[in-house]
Amino acid sequence: MKPFWRRAPETKTASPALIALSLMGSPRWSGRDFLAAAREGVLKNAVAYRCVRMIAEGAASVPWLVYDGRKELETHPLLSLLARPNPEEEGSALFERWYAFLQTAGDAYLEAASASGAVRELYVLRPDRVSVVADARGWPVAYDYKVDGRTTRLAREPSGFMPVLHGRLFHPLDDHYGLSPMAPAGTALDVHNAGAAWVKALLDNAARPSGALVYKGPDGGSLTDEQFNRLKRELEDSYQGAANAGRPMVLEGGLEWRSMSYTPSELDFANSRAVAAREIALAFGVPPMLLGLPGDNTYANYREANLVFWRQTVLPLVAKTARMLTAWLAPRFGESLRIGYDSDAVDALALEREAVWERLSQASFLTLNERRAAAGYSAVEGGDGV
């Protein structure tokens, strides 16, 4: 029998009105190294760390809303669950970790804990501990959670509910796992981290370029092995390190210090680090001006850069999460429920909202409900007249 990867692809046919039985396969582990990305990016690189925190904290600060049809609900068990997902965390803290994992790994996992057939609590799972279990056709049918050598399989419930929500960023070459911004920014991260290591090594060497001690002994003689080792020890003990910066060097007869100048590539290293920092910010969708990076003339001012950050990076991420939560969690509380978000609570969009309200207030040809709909609010009774 031929291996599955050498068989001809099967033709997909319409599914009959039957229940299909799928046997679970083995876990399909991701090819990326989440731990390396976390260590080299978030833990070691200030630009990547700040980008992840800005996106996660900003997105988690946007309040959730619950709608029944077009009506906004002020109180509802689903709204209470999102505000207090488990006894250990409140809503913004849980979703801050959700967004941070999404930016670091490209994947984020949310587990729903049920009791008596109802979802009671929500928990965020670390991406490096979760693997997708696919069936023979490649569709995810369960998730394996591995910690401390123990593996727990989170499979679809008899009711059809999958207890794990898998959020992922677009990956062009993977069917089950997302692509972290750390991956396309990997080269820039290496350059930025290597630049920091180079500067640190320069400081450890008394912030001086390298040089050479030249021995001009009589009749072209050279140092003995004992003299050479003694001179090397004295240089390391007395003249290397930031604490010895500027200390005068005492040379014996026949010794001459020759300083070596920086190469053009060394002089351009600071600019290379600045370019790398901008590339890292670009991969995450954070305007460099918000990170305090020099040389950014793209935006006229900080306010416009902040508006672009919210409109193009944070709010699309929040909207995507709201749609995923609606499809995954809302049916457990009611078929007509929908999860949204309150963009009016974002201070960075205040001036934009004021401009919209000003234009709507002058649109006398619109009804009150049409104006409310254009501003993102639900209709009110008696508001259909001009």
C-alpha positions in Angstrom: 0.0 0.0 0.0 1.4 3.4 -1.0 2.1 6.0 1.7 -0.5 8.6 2.0 1.7 11.3 0.6 2.1 9.4 -2.7 -1.5 8.6 -3.2 -3.6 10.5 -5.7 -5.8 13.2 -4.1 -9.3 12.2 -3.4 -12.2 14.0 -5.0 -14.4 15.8 -2.4 -18.1 14.9 -2.7 -21.2 16.3 -1.1 -21.7 15.0 2.4 -24.7 12.8 2.9 -27.1 13.3 5.8 -25.1 10.9 8.0 -22.9 11.2 11.1 -19.2 10.6 10.1 -16.9 8.8 12.6 -13.4 10.2 12.6 -10.6 8.4 14.4 -8.2 10.8 16.0 -4.6 10.8 14.8 -1.4 11.8 16.4 -0.5 15.4 17.4 0.8 17.5 14.6 3.6 19.6 16.2 4.4 23.0 14.8 7.7 23.5 13.0 8.4 26.8 14.6 10.3 27.3 17.8 8.2 29.4 20.1 10.7 29.3 23.0 13.5 30.7 20.7 11.2 33.4 19.4 10.1 34.4 22.9 13.7 34.5 24.2 15.3 36.3 21.3 12.4 38.6 20.7 10.3 39.4 23.8 12.9 38.7 26.4 16.0 40.1 24.8 14.8 42.8 22.3 13.4 46.0 23.7 11.6 46.9 20.4 9.9 43.6 20.0 8.9 43.6 23.7 7.4 47.0 23.5 5.5 46.2 20.3 4.0 43.1 21.9 3.0 45.0 25.0 1.5 47.9 23.2 -0.7 45.7 21.0 -1.7 43.4 23.8 -2.5 46.1 26.4 -4.3 48.3 23.9 -6.4 45.5 22.5 -7.3 44.1 26.0 -8.4 47.6 27.1 -11.3 47.6 24.6 -14.5 46.6 26.4 -16.7 43.7 25.1 -20.3 44.2 24.2 -23.1 41.6 23.7 -26.0 42.0 21.3 -29.2 40.1 20.9 -29.9 40.7 17.3 -29.4 44.5 17.0 -30.1 45.2 20.6 -27.3 45.8 23.0 -27.6 43.9 26.3 -26.5 45.7 29.4 -26.5 42.5 31.6 -26.1 38.9 30.4 -24.3 35.8 31.6 -22.0 35.9 28.6 -21.0 39.4 29.3 -20.3 38.5 32.9 -18.1 35.6 31.7 -16.1 37.8 29.5 -15.6 40.3 32.3 -14.6 37.6 34.9 -13.6 34.5 32.9 -12.1 32.6 35.9 -11.5 33.1 39.6 -7.9 34.0 39.1 -8.2 36.6 36.3 -10.4 39.4 35.2 -11.3 39.9 31.5 -8.6 42.4 30.4 -5.8 40.4 32.1 -6.9 37.2 30.3 -7.2 38.7 26.9 -3.9 40.6 27.3 -2.2 37.3 27.5 -4.3 36.0 24.6 -3.2 38.9 22.4 0.4 38.7 23.6 0.7 35.0 22.7 -0.9 35.7 19.3 1.8 38.3 18.6 4.6 36.2 19.9 3.7 32.7 18.6 1.2 33.5 15.8 -1.2 31.2 17.8 -3.4 31.7 20.9 -5.6 29.1 22.6 -8.6 29.7 24.8 -10.1 26.8 26.8 -13.7 26.7 28.0 -14.4 24.8 31.2 -17.9 23.5 31.3 -20.1 22.3 34.2 -23.6 20.9 33.9 -23.5 21.5 30.1 -22.8 25.3 30.5 -19.5 27.2 30.0 -18.4 28.5 33.4 -14.8 29.6 33.0 -12.2 30.5 30.3 -8.5 29.9 30.4 -5.6 30.9 28.1 -3.2 28.1 27.3 0.5 28.5 26.4 1.0 27.9 22.7 4.1 25.8 23.1 2.2 23.3 25.2 -0.6 22.8 22.7 -0.6 20.8 19.5 -3.3 20.2 16.9 -4.6 16.7 16.5 -5.8 16.2 12.9 -7.9 13.3 11.4 -7.0 11.4 8.3 -8.3 14.2 6.1 -6.3 16.9 7.9 -9.1 18.5 9.8 -8.4 19.5 13.5 -10.5 17.2 15.7 -8.8 17.7 19.1 -6.0 19.5 20.9 -3.3 18.0 23.1 -2.1 20.0 26.1 1.3 18.8 27.4 2.8 20.0 30.6 5.2 18.3 33.1 5.3 15.1 31.0 1.5 14.7 31.1 -0.6 15.0 28.0 -4.3 15.9 28.2 -6.4 15.6 25.0 -9.2 18.2 24.7 -11.6 16.7 22.2 -14.9 17.7 20.7 -17.8 17.2 23.1 -20.8 14.9 22.1 -22.8 18.1 21.6 -20.3 19.1 18.9 -18.7 21.9 20.9 -14.9 22.2 20.7 -13.7 23.2 24.1 -10.6 25.0 22.6 -10.7 28.2 20.6 -7.6 28.4 18.3 -6.8 31.9 17.2 -4.0 32.2 14.6 -2.4 34.8 12.3 -2.2 34.1 8.6 0.5 31.6 7.5 0.8 30.9 3.8 2.5 27.5 4.2 0.8 26.0 7.2 -2.8 24.7 7.5 -3.0 24.5 11.3 -0.6 27.0 12.8 -0.2 30.8 12.5 2.8 32.9 11.6 4.3 35.1 14.3 5.5 38.6 13.4 8.8 37.4 14.9 9.4 35.2 11.9 9.5 37.8 9.1 11.3 40.1 11.6 13.8 37.4 12.5 16.7 38.9 10.5 16.1 42.4 11.9 15.9 40.9 15.4 19.3 39.2 14.9 20.9 42.5 13.6 19.4 44.5 16.5 20.5 42.0 19.1 24.0 41.6 17.6 24.4 45.3 17.5 23.6 45.5 21.2 26.1 42.7 21.9 28.7 44.6 19.9 28.2 47.8 21.8 28.4 45.9 25.1 31.7 44.2 24.1 33.1 47.6 23.1 32.2 49.0 26.5 33.8 46.0 28.2 36.9 46.8 26.3 37.1 50.3 27.8 35.0 51.8 24.9 38.2 51.8 22.7 38.8 50.4 19.3 41.2 47.5 19.1 44.9 48.1 18.9 48.2 46.3 19.0 51.3 46.4 21.1 54.4 46.3 18.9 57.7 45.2 20.3 60.8 46.9 18.9 63.6 45.0 20.6 67.2 45.3 19.8 68.4 43.6 16.7 64.8 42.6 15.8 64.4 40.3 18.7 61.1 39.0 20.0 59.5 38.5 23.4 60.0 35.2 25.2 57.0 33.1 26.0 57.2 34.1 29.7 57.4 37.8 28.8 54.5 37.5 26.3 52.2 35.7 28.8 53.0 38.2 31.6 52.2 41.2 29.3 48.9 39.6 28.2 47.9 39.1 31.9 48.7 42.7 32.7 46.6 44.0 29.8 43.6 41.8 30.8 43.8 42.6 34.5 44.7 46.3 34.5 43.5 47.9 31.2 40.4 46.0 30.0 36.8 46.7 31.2 34.7 49.7 31.7 36.2 50.4 35.2 39.7 50.9 33.6 38.5 53.3 30.9 41.0 56.1 30.4 43.6 54.5 32.6 47.1 55.4 31.3 49.2 52.5 30.0 52.7 52.1 31.3 54.9 50.5 28.6 58.3 49.0 29.1 61.2 49.6 26.8 60.8 48.5 23.3 56.9 48.4 23.4 54.7 50.7 21.4 50.9 51.0 21.3 49.3 51.3 17.9 45.6 52.1 17.8 43.5 50.6 15.0 40.7 52.9 13.7 37.1 51.8 13.1 36.2 50.4 9.8 33.4 52.0 7.7 31.1 49.0 8.5 31.7 49.5 12.3 30.9 53.2 12.0 27.6 52.4 10.2 26.5 49.8 12.8 24.4 52.3 14.7 22.5 53.1 11.6 22.0 49.4 10.9 20.5 48.9 14.3 18.1 51.9 13.7 17.0 50.3 10.4 16.5 46.9 12.0 14.4 48.5 14.8 12.1 50.1 12.2 11.7 46.8 10.4 10.7 45.1 13.7 8.1 47.7 14.3 6.9 47.4 10.7 6.4 43.6 11.2 4.2 44.2 14.2 2.3 47.1 12.7 3.4 49.7 15.2 4.4 53.2 13.9 8.1 53.8 14.8 7.2 57.2 16.2 5.3 55.6 19.0 8.4 53.7 20.0 10.6 56.8 20.1 12.7 55.6 17.1 14.6 58.5 15.5 14.2 59.6 11.9 10.5 58.9 11.4 9.0 61.5 9.2 6.0 59.5 7.9 3.5 61.1 10.3 2.9 64.8 10.9 2.5 64.3 14.6 2.2 61.7 17.3 -1.6 61.9 17.4 -1.9 60.8 13.7 0.6 57.9 14.4 -1.4 56.8 17.4 -4.7 56.9 15.3 -3.1 54.8 12.6 -1.9 52.3 15.2 -5.4 51.8 16.6 -7.2 51.8 13.3 -4.8 49.5 11.4 -3.4 47.2 14.1 -5.3 47.1 17.3 -9.0 47.3 16.3 -8.7 44.8 13.4 -7.3 42.4 15.9 -10.1 43.0 18.4 -12.7 42.7 15.7 -11.2 39.4 14.6 -11.3 38.1 18.1 -14.9 39.2 18.6 -15.9 37.3 15.4 -14.1 34.1 16.7 -15.7 34.4 20.1 -19.2 34.9 18.5 -18.8 31.8 16.4 -17.3 29.7 19.2 -18.9 30.8 22.4 -22.1 32.8 21.7 -24.2 29.8 20.6 -23.7 28.3 24.0 -25.7 31.2 25.5 -28.2 31.9 22.7 -28.5 31.5 18.9 -29.1 35.2 18.2 -26.3 36.5 20.4 -23.3 38.4 19.0 -20.1 39.6 20.7 -18.9 43.1 19.7 -16.6 45.7 21.1 -17.0 49.3 22.3 -14.6 51.5 20.2 -16.1 54.6 21.8 -14.2 53.7 24.9 -10.9 54.2 23.1 -9.5 57.6 24.0 -7.2 57.7 20.9 -10.3 57.8 18.7 -12.1 60.7 20.5 -11.2 63.4 17.9 -12.3 61.1 15.1 -15.6 60.4 16.8 -16.2 64.1 17.3 -15.7 64.8 13.6 -18.2 62.0 12.7 -20.8 63.4 15.1 -20.3 66.9 13.8 -21.0 65.7 10.2 -24.0 63.7 11.3 -25.5 66.5 13.3 -25.5 68.7 10.1 -27.1 65.9 8.0 -30.7 67.2 8.3 -31.9 64.9 5.5 -31.2 61.8 7.7 -33.6 60.4 10.3 -32.5 60.1 13.9 -32.1 56.3 13.6 -30.1 56.6 10.4 -27.7 59.0 12.2 -27.5 56.6 15.1 -26.8 53.7 12.7 -24.0 55.6 11.0 -22.5 56.4 14.3 -22.7 52.7 15.3 -25.6 52.9 17.7 -28.9 50.9 17.8 -32.2 52.4 16.8 -34.6 54.0 19.2 -38.4 54.1 19.2 -39.8 57.1 17.3 -36.5 57.8 15.6 -37.6 57.1 12.0 -38.8 60.6 11.3 -36.6 63.4 9.7 
